[in-house]
């Protein structure tokens, strides 16, 4: 179980496979969790000040971190000088962590092409589209699979891997990402499986990027 495939421990791959099969075989779990936020007519927490605060919080964080990483990378590339011991390799890693999973995989490939309707768009919760389980592509015009906001929040894990006090910062990031996921579900924007899948996509992608950039087996 301690062995790795593409720098990801085998047990983590197994967890991803098991959770994926779980959501495919028992799609009613998604419907049940979504119903906890539904009052029979709407998702009352949608557009509330707290939901909106959480929803809009991740974009400036990602933009600031990404622009800072790109700026420092360019500075290091031309001057060969490092700031805060952040060399070009570290900065490239951070740029890819922020861009590949949430940007390319989730928002660029999955969401535009999978077609899964959001909870609020399904007939189960007052919409007009048909509910489909996670991992089952559909030709409907939906953008639920997987969660872009959750993926963006989970992408901060990439910074934690390089930080000191990893357990503390990992706890902070996971709590924040979990809150983001709950906020998106409370607004009828995503199912539980969308959020969970984004976590696995980000963690696996981050581990693979780390292996490629640093040529090491352990993050």
C-alpha positions in Angstrom: 0.0 0.0 0.0 3.0 2.3 0.4 4.0 1.8 -3.2 3.2 4.5 -5.7 1.9 4.9 -9.2 2.8 8.2 -10.8 3.9 9.5 -7.4 0.4 8.8 -5.8 0.2 6.1 -3.2 -1.8 3.0 -4.3 -4.3 3.3 -1.4 -5.2 6.8 -2.7 -5.8 5.5 -6.2 -8.0 2.8 -4.6 -9.9 5.5 -2.7 -10.5 7.4 -5.9 -11.8 4.3 -7.7 -14.0 3.2 -4.8 -15.5 6.7 -4.3 -16.2 6.9 -8.1 -17.9 3.6 -8.1 -19.8 4.5 -5.0 -21.3 7.6 -6.7 -22.0 5.7 -9.9 -23.7 2.8 -8.2 -25.5 4.9 -5.6 -26.4 8.2 -7.3 -29.2 8.7 -4.7 -26.5 9.8 -2.3 -26.0 12.9 -4.5 -29.7 13.6 -4.5 -30.0 13.1 -0.8 -27.2 15.5 0.1 -28.6 18.1 -2.3 -32.0 17.7 -0.8 -30.6 18.8 2.6 -30.2 22.3 1.2 -33.5 22.3 -0.7 -36.7 23.6 1.0 -39.1 22.2 -1.6 -39.1 25.3 -3.8 -35.6 26.6 -3.9 -32.1 26.5 -2.4 -32.6 29.3 0.2 -28.9 29.8 0.9 -28.2 30.6 -2.8 -27.1 34.3 -3.1 -27.0 34.7 0.7 -24.2 37.0 1.9 -22.3 34.1 3.4 -22.6 31.9 0.3 -21.6 34.7 -1.9 -18.6 35.7 0.4 -17.3 32.1 0.2 -18.1 31.8 -3.6 -16.1 35.0 -4.5 -13.3 34.4 -2.0 -11.3 32.0 -4.1 -10.9 34.0 -7.3 -8.7 36.8 -5.8 -6.6 34.3 -3.9 -5.8 32.3 -7.1 -5.3 35.4 -9.2 -2.9 36.9 -6.6 -0.9 33.7 -6.2 -0.8 33.0 -9.9 0.3 36.5 -10.9 2.9 36.6 -8.1 4.3 33.2 -9.2 4.4 34.3 -12.9 6.1 37.6 -12.0 8.7 36.0 -9.8 9.3 33.3 -12.4 10.0 35.9 -15.1 12.2 37.9 -12.7 14.2 34.7 -11.8 14.4 33.7 -15.5 16.0 36.9 -16.6 18.0 37.9 -13.5 18.9 34.4 -12.2 18.1 35.7 -8.8 15.7 34.1 -6.3 13.3 35.9 -4.0 12.4 34.1 -0.7 14.4 31.1 -2.0 11.8 30.6 -4.7 13.7 29.5 -7.8 12.4 29.0 -11.3 11.7 25.3 -10.7 9.6 25.9 -7.6 7.7 28.8 -9.3 7.0 26.7 -12.4 5.6 24.0 -10.2 3.3 26.5 -8.4 2.1 27.9 -11.7 1.3 24.4 -13.1 -0.5 23.4 -9.8 -2.8 26.4 -10.1 -3.4 26.1 -13.8 -3.5 22.4 -14.8 -6.1 20.8 -12.5 -8.6 23.6 -11.8 -7.9 25.5 -15.1 -7.3 22.9 -17.8 -8.7 19.6 -16.5 -11.8 20.8 -14.6 -12.8 24.1 -16.3 -11.3 23.4 -19.7 -12.1 19.8 -20.3 -14.7 18.3 -17.9 -17.2 21.1 -17.3 -17.7 22.1 -20.9 -17.9 18.6 -22.3 -19.5 16.4 -19.6 -22.9 18.0 -19.8 -24.0 17.1 -16.2 -26.7 19.4 -15.0 -26.3 21.3 -11.7 -28.7 20.2 -8.9 -30.7 23.4 -9.3 -31.2 22.6 -13.0 -32.6 19.1 -12.5 -36.3 18.2 -12.3 -35.6 16.9 -8.8 -35.1 20.4 -7.6 -37.3 22.5 -9.7 -35.3 22.6 -13.0 -35.9 21.2 -16.4 -33.0 18.9 -17.0 -32.6 15.2 -16.1 -30.3 14.2 -13.2 -27.4 12.0 -14.3 -24.9 10.2 -12.0 -21.3 11.4 -11.7 -18.9 10.1 -14.3 -21.7 9.4 -16.8 -21.4 11.9 -19.7 -24.6 13.4 -21.0 -25.5 15.6 -24.0 -27.4 18.0 -21.8 -26.1 21.6 -21.5 -24.8 21.3 -17.9 -21.6 22.4 -16.2 -21.8 20.6 -12.8 -19.0 18.0 -13.2 -16.8 18.6 -11.6 -16.6 21.6 -9.2 -14.3 24.4 -10.5 -14.5 26.4 -7.3 -13.7 23.4 -5.1 -10.8 22.5 -7.5 -9.4 26.0 -7.2 -9.6 25.8 -3.4 -8.0 22.3 -3.3 -5.2 23.5 -5.6 -3.7 25.4 -2.6 -2.6 22.0 -1.5 0.3 22.5 -3.9 1.6 25.3 -1.8 1.3 23.3 1.4 3.5 20.5 0.0 6.4 23.0 -0.1 5.6 24.8 3.2 6.9 24.1 6.7 4.3 23.1 9.3 2.5 21.0 6.6 -0.1 19.5 9.0 -1.3 22.9 10.1 -1.5 24.5 6.7 -3.0 21.3 5.1 -5.7 21.4 7.8 -6.4 25.1 6.9 -6.6 24.4 3.2 -8.8 21.3 3.5 -11.2 23.1 5.8 -11.4 26.1 3.5 -11.9 23.8 0.5 -14.5 21.8 2.3 -16.4 25.0 3.2 -16.2 26.0 -0.4 -17.7 22.7 -1.5 -20.5 23.0 1.0 -21.2 26.6 -0.1 -21.5 25.4 -3.7 -23.8 22.5 -2.7 -25.9 24.8 -0.6 -26.5 27.0 -3.6 -27.6 24.1 -5.8 -24.5 24.6 -7.9 -22.8 21.2 -7.4 -23.4 17.7 -6.1 -21.3 16.1 -3.4 -19.6 13.9 -6.1 -18.6 17.0 -8.0 -16.7 18.3 -5.0 -15.1 15.0 -4.0 -14.0 14.3 -7.6 -12.4 17.7 -7.8 -10.3 16.9 -4.7 -9.0 13.7 -6.2 -8.3 15.3 -9.5 -6.3 18.1 -7.9 -4.4 15.9 -5.4 -3.4 13.4 -8.1 -2.5 16.1 -10.6 -0.4 18.0 -8.0 1.5 14.8 -7.1 2.3 14.1 -10.7 3.4 17.6 -11.4 5.7 17.5 -8.4 7.2 14.3 -9.6 7.8 15.7 -13.1 9.2 19.1 -11.9 11.4 17.9 -9.1 12.1 14.4 -10.3 11.5 12.9 -6.9 9.3 10.1 -5.7 8.1 11.8 -2.5 6.4 15.2 -2.4 
